[in-house]
């Protein structure tokens, strides 16, 4: 039975890089064991399903509930990871996979299921490898990112469950995203006097794990980015924000630009209103079509609509002249990361969740080279509004973590500015979403000031 599955005969557990030291010290243990021992880990699982898992009873030996077991998956590219990644609540480069041999399925503390153990109706549980044929291996082994329906999705996420604790000598490989994690794991083993483990990147036995910007692979200009994480998580975004703002301030300290397009923020607004394509980054989104179902307009039309919407937003109208100008300029720049046209096949932009990060990084050239005068406050605030323009909306609608907003430690005025650009953006997309957000956004902002 075990010889007929696939060439890569492993099942996988994924965890955050920062949990590895605790795993080496305390073992790879179940949720309930961690609670008993007072061990806290960074949890990158989908939080919405954890209560259901804690109440799901295992009907075969060694019994207990799902949280008495350490969970693994047969599938390498995990739809649950993609879901959490798209919520922007994890930094994928810090995700480490732990690979264990199929041979361990014979151990008496190991069971498996024919679907994910997250459903109202539990999957079938097995404690004998002879039942592996009951699993849908075509779905488990698929290289596709998405699954057509929920039943197939759950079948693809069939689990291996190890009761209470996984012996560390069961671990065959650590699979990591990049050299940073590889070095950290090696250093941890050395620090603890343990033999260096097997650590590798993907593909591992011709198997892939991580979700990357594969759509850039055939791009002439952006092909070097095809191995980047599909979505930038909260820690990395904060690092990028800090690095970009520092770089801009440092470069501007060296001297004024030689041939700027704008004297200051007000001058930039006047010139952009007169000629949208006054700088390359705005020209790059001019008449840029989109395949994104959410957006009905071209990117430049959407941008102009967001700017126009600002005047109907109470948060915007309550700002002083300086701050309202900063928000308006940021609205012009917030979607430049969707361009230029050369970024995309046939010059049409697909849905692209990481565009705020690209927009933020593009601010480096603009704010260094195109402005004669800019204060540190203007630089920091423009970069904040551009890089985080989707944060509040995604907290309220998509489950993005409130902690990310709280960690920015924004004052009331900065929160009002971020709320203004959020609402103007959403109003351009869907009026009913706007109405819903407008009712809920005040409570979120107030909670940030407590």
C-alpha positions in Angstrom: 0.0 0.0 0.0 2.7 2.5 1.0 4.6 1.9 -2.3 1.8 3.1 -4.6 1.2 6.7 -3.5 3.8 8.9 -5.2 7.5 9.4 -5.6 7.6 11.9 -2.7 6.4 9.7 0.2 6.1 12.3 3.0 3.4 14.1 4.8 3.8 17.7 6.1 3.3 20.0 9.0 3.9 23.7 8.5 4.8 26.2 11.3 6.3 29.6 11.8 10.1 29.9 11.8 9.9 31.5 15.3 8.4 28.3 16.7 11.3 26.1 15.7 13.4 26.8 18.8 10.5 25.9 21.1 9.9 22.7 19.0 13.5 21.7 19.5 13.3 22.4 23.3 9.8 21.0 24.0 9.0 18.7 21.1 6.5 18.9 18.3 3.4 18.6 20.4 -0.3 18.9 20.1 -2.4 22.0 20.8 -3.7 20.5 24.1 -0.2 19.5 25.2 1.0 23.1 24.6 -1.9 24.4 26.7 -1.0 21.9 29.5 2.6 22.9 29.5 2.0 26.7 29.1 3.8 26.8 25.7 2.8 29.6 23.3 3.5 29.4 19.6 2.9 31.8 16.8 -0.3 30.3 15.3 -0.6 30.5 11.5 -3.6 28.2 11.2 -7.0 29.5 10.3 -8.4 30.7 13.6 -12.0 30.4 12.6 -11.9 26.6 12.6 -10.0 25.9 15.8 -13.0 25.7 18.1 -14.6 23.1 15.8 -11.4 21.1 15.7 -11.2 21.2 19.5 -14.7 19.7 19.7 -14.3 17.0 17.0 -13.9 13.6 18.6 -11.7 10.9 17.1 -13.6 7.7 16.8 -10.7 5.3 16.6 -7.6 4.5 18.7 -6.0 6.4 20.3 -9.2 8.5 20.5 -9.4 12.0 22.1 -10.2 15.1 20.1 -8.4 16.7 17.1 -6.4 19.1 19.4 -4.9 16.0 21.1 -3.0 15.4 17.8 -0.3 17.2 15.9 -1.7 17.8 12.4 0.0 17.0 9.1 -1.3 17.0 5.5 -0.6 14.7 2.6 -0.8 17.6 0.2 2.3 19.7 -0.1 0.8 22.9 -1.5 -1.8 23.6 1.1 -5.1 25.5 0.3 -5.3 26.5 4.0 -2.0 28.2 3.8 -3.1 30.0 0.6 -6.2 31.2 2.4 -4.3 32.6 5.4 -1.7 34.1 3.0 -4.4 35.9 1.1 -5.8 37.3 4.3 -2.3 39.0 4.7 -2.0 37.6 8.2 1.3 35.6 7.7 4.7 36.2 6.2 5.1 33.2 3.9 8.9 33.3 3.8 8.9 32.5 7.5 6.8 29.4 7.1 8.7 26.2 7.5 7.5 22.8 6.4 8.4 19.6 8.4 8.5 16.4 6.3 7.9 13.0 7.8 8.1 9.7 6.0 5.0 7.7 5.0 6.5 4.8 6.9 5.4 6.4 10.1 1.8 5.8 9.1 2.4 2.3 10.6 3.0 3.6 14.1 0.2 3.0 16.6 -0.1 6.7 17.6 -0.7 7.8 14.0 -4.1 8.0 12.3 -5.3 9.7 9.1 -8.4 11.1 7.5 -10.0 11.2 4.0 -10.6 14.9 4.3 -9.9 17.9 6.4 -11.0 17.6 10.0 -12.6 21.1 9.9 -16.1 20.3 8.7 -19.4 20.2 10.5 -19.7 16.6 9.4 -16.4 15.0 10.4 -14.3 13.0 7.8 -13.6 9.3 8.0 -10.8 8.4 10.4 -8.4 5.5 9.8 -5.6 3.9 11.9 -4.5 1.3 9.4 -2.5 2.2 6.2 -4.5 -0.4 4.2 -7.2 2.3 3.9 -5.0 4.8 2.1 -6.8 3.9 -1.1 -9.9 5.6 0.4 -8.2 8.9 -0.1 -8.6 11.0 -3.3 -4.9 11.0 -4.4 -5.6 12.8 -7.7 -6.8 15.9 -5.6 -4.1 15.5 -3.0 -1.3 15.4 -5.6 -2.7 18.1 -7.9 -0.4 21.0 -8.7 -3.2 23.4 -9.2 -3.6 26.2 -6.6 -7.4 26.2 -6.5 -10.0 23.5 -6.1 -13.4 23.8 -7.8 -15.7 23.1 -4.9 -15.7 22.8 -1.1 -16.0 19.0 -1.0 -13.0 18.6 -3.2 -11.1 21.2 -1.2 -11.7 19.2 2.0 -10.7 15.9 0.3 -7.5 17.5 -0.9 -6.7 18.5 2.7 -6.8 14.9 4.1 -4.8 14.9 7.3 -2.3 12.8 9.2 -2.7 13.1 13.0 0.0 12.1 15.4 -1.2 11.6 19.0 0.2 14.1 21.5 3.8 14.3 20.3 6.0 13.7 17.3 9.5 12.4 18.2 12.1 14.8 16.7 14.0 11.9 15.1 10.9 11.3 12.9 11.6 14.5 11.0 13.3 13.7 7.7 13.5 17.3 6.3 12.9 20.9 7.0 11.7 22.7 3.8 12.3 26.5 3.8 11.5 29.4 1.6 14.9 31.0 1.5 18.5 31.2 2.9 17.4 33.3 5.9 15.3 30.5 7.4 17.9 27.9 6.5 20.6 29.8 8.4 18.4 30.3 11.4 17.5 26.6 11.7 21.1 25.6 11.3 22.1 28.1 14.0 19.4 26.8 16.4 20.6 23.2 16.1 24.2 24.3 16.7 23.1 26.5 19.7 21.4 23.5 21.2 24.2 21.1 20.5 22.1 19.0 18.1 23.3 17.5 14.8 22.5 19.7 11.8 19.3 18.4 10.1 18.4 17.9 6.5 17.2 21.3 5.2 16.2 22.0 1.7 14.3 24.5 -0.6 11.5 23.6 -2.9 11.2 21.7 -5.1 11.6 18.8 -2.7 11.5 15.5 -4.6 9.8 17.5 -7.5 7.2 18.8 -5.0 6.3 22.5 -4.5 5.0 24.1 -1.3 5.0 27.9 -1.5 2.8 30.3 -3.4 4.8 32.7 -5.5 4.4 35.3 -8.2 4.7 32.7 -10.9 2.8 34.9 -13.4 6.0 37.0 -13.7 8.1 34.0 -15.0 7.6 34.8 -18.7 7.8 38.6 -18.2 10.8 40.2 -19.9 11.0 43.0 -17.3 9.7 41.3 -14.1 10.9 37.7 -14.5 13.3 38.1 -11.6 10.3 38.4 -9.3 8.6 35.1 -10.1 10.0 33.5 -6.9 8.7 36.3 -4.6 6.0 35.4 -2.1 2.6 35.8 -3.6 1.5 38.2 -0.9 3.6 40.2 1.5 2.7 39.6 5.2 2.5 42.1 8.1 6.1 41.9 9.4 7.6 42.2 6.0 5.3 45.0 5.0 6.3 47.0 8.1 9.9 46.4 7.3 9.5 47.6 3.7 7.6 50.7 4.9 10.4 51.5 7.4 13.1 50.9 4.8 11.4 52.9 2.0 10.7 55.9 4.2 14.2 55.9 5.7 15.7 55.5 2.2 13.7 58.5 0.9 14.6 60.7 3.8 18.3 59.7 3.6 18.5 60.4 -0.1 16.7 63.7 0.1 19.1 64.8 2.9 22.0 64.5 0.5 20.6 67.3 -1.7 17.7 68.4 -3.8 16.8 66.5 -7.0 18.3 67.9 -10.2 15.1 68.0 -12.3 12.0 67.5 -10.2 8.5 67.6 -11.8 6.9 69.2 -8.8 7.8 72.0 -6.3 5.7 70.5 -3.5 2.5 68.5 -2.7 0.2 71.3 -3.8 2.0 71.8 -7.1 1.9 68.0 -7.7 -1.8 68.0 -7.3 -2.3 70.9 -9.7 0.0 69.3 -12.4 -1.5 65.7 -12.0 -5.0 67.1 -12.4 -3.9 68.9 -15.6 -1.9 65.9 -17.0 -2.4 62.5 -15.4 0.6 61.1 -17.2 3.0 63.8 -15.9 5.3 61.1 -14.4 6.0 57.6 -15.6 4.3 55.7 -12.7 1.0 57.4 -13.4 1.5 57.0 -17.1 2.0 53.2 -16.4 -1.6 52.9 -15.2 -3.2 55.2 -17.7 -5.9 53.2 -19.6 -4.7 50.1 -18.0 -7.5 47.5 -18.3 -8.1 45.0 -15.5 -9.5 41.4 -15.4 -10.3 41.9 -11.7 -14.0 41.2 -11.2 -14.2 43.7 -8.4 -13.2 46.6 -10.6 -15.4 47.8 -13.5 -13.1 50.6 -14.7 -9.6 51.0 -15.9 -7.0 51.6 -13.2 -6.7 55.3 -14.1 -10.4 55.8 -14.1 -10.7 54.1 -10.7 -7.9 56.2 -9.4 -9.5 59.5 -10.5 -12.8 58.3 -9.0 -11.2 57.6 -5.6 -9.7 61.1 -5.6 -13.2 62.6 -6.5 -14.8 60.5 -3.8 -12.7 62.0 -1.0 -14.8 65.1 -0.9 -17.9 63.0 0.1 -16.0 61.4 3.0 -16.5 62.9 6.5 -13.0 61.8 7.6 -11.5 63.7 4.7 -13.5 66.8 5.2 -12.4 67.0 8.8 -8.7 67.3 7.9 -6.8 70.5 7.7 -5.5 71.8 4.3 -2.1 70.2 4.6 -3.4 66.7 5.5 -6.2 66.8 3.0 -3.7 67.5 0.2 -1.5 64.6 1.4 -4.4 62.2 1.3 -5.5 63.4 -2.1 -1.9 63.0 -3.5 -1.7 59.5 -1.9 -5.0 58.6 -3.6 -3.4 59.3 -7.0 -0.5 57.1 -6.1 -2.3 54.2 -4.2 -2.7 51.9 -7.2 0.4 52.6 -9.3 1.7 49.2 -8.2 -0.9 47.6 -10.5 1.2 49.0 -13.4 2.8 49.4 -15.8 1.1 47.7 -18.6 4.3 45.8 -19.4 3.9 44.0 -16.1 1.1 41.9 -17.4 0.4 39.5 -20.3 -1.4 41.4 -23.1 -1.2 44.6 -21.0 -4.2 43.6 -18.9 -3.9 43.6 -15.1 -5.3 40.6 -13.2 -6.3 40.7 -9.6 -3.1 41.4 -7.7 -3.2 41.4 -3.9 0.3 42.7 -3.5 -0.1 45.9 -5.5 0.0 48.1 -2.3 3.5 46.9 -1.6 4.6 47.5 -5.2 3.0 51.0 -5.0 4.9 51.7 -1.8 8.3 50.6 -3.2 7.6 52.8 -6.3 7.3 55.8 -4.0 11.0 55.7 -3.4 11.9 57.1 -6.9 8.9 59.5 -7.0 9.5 61.1 -3.6 13.3 61.3 -4.1 13.4 62.6 -7.7 10.2 64.3 -8.5 9.7 66.8 -5.6 11.7 69.9 -4.8 10.3 70.2 -1.3 9.0 67.5 1.0 8.9 67.3 4.8 9.6 64.1 6.7 6.0 64.2 7.8 4.8 64.3 4.2 7.1 61.4 3.3 6.1 59.2 6.2 2.4 59.9 5.7 2.3 59.5 1.9 4.1 56.1 2.2 1.7 55.1 5.0 -1.4 55.8 3.0 -0.1 54.2 -0.1 1.3 51.1 1.5 -1.6 50.5 3.9 -4.5 51.9 1.9 -6.3 48.5 2.0 -5.6 47.7 5.7 -8.7 49.0 7.4 -11.1 47.6 4.7 -9.5 44.2 4.9 -9.6 44.1 8.7 -13.3 44.7 8.6 -14.2 42.5 5.6 -11.5 39.9 5.1 -10.3 39.1 8.6 -6.9 40.8 8.3 -5.5 41.2 11.8 -6.3 44.3 13.9 -2.9 43.8 15.4 -1.2 45.0 12.2 -3.0 48.3 12.5 -2.4 48.6 16.2 1.3 47.9 15.8 1.6 51.0 13.5 0.7 53.0 16.6 -1.1 55.8 14.7 -2.6 58.9 16.3 -6.2 60.0 15.7 -5.3 62.2 12.8 -3.4 59.5 10.9 -6.2 57.0 11.5 -8.7 59.6 10.0 -6.5 60.0 7.0 -6.3 56.2 6.5 -10.0 55.9 6.9 -10.6 58.6 4.3 -8.6 56.9 1.6 -10.1 53.5 2.6 -13.7 54.7 2.2 -13.0 56.6 -1.0 -11.4 53.5 -2.5 -14.2 51.2 -1.5 -16.9 53.6 -2.7 -15.4 53.5 -6.1 -15.7 49.7 -6.1 -19.1 48.9 -4.6 -21.5 51.4 -3.0 -23.0 48.7 -0.6 -19.6 47.8 0.7 -19.0 51.5 1.3 -22.3 51.8 3.3 -21.3 48.8 5.4 -17.8 50.0 6.1 -18.9 53.5 6.8 -21.1 52.1 9.6 -18.3 50.0 11.1 -15.1 51.9 10.6 -15.7 54.3 13.5 -15.8 51.5 16.1 -12.5 50.1 14.8 -10.8 53.5 14.9 -12.0 54.2 18.4 -10.7 50.8 19.5 -7.2 51.7 18.2 -7.2 54.8 20.4 -8.1 53.0 23.6 
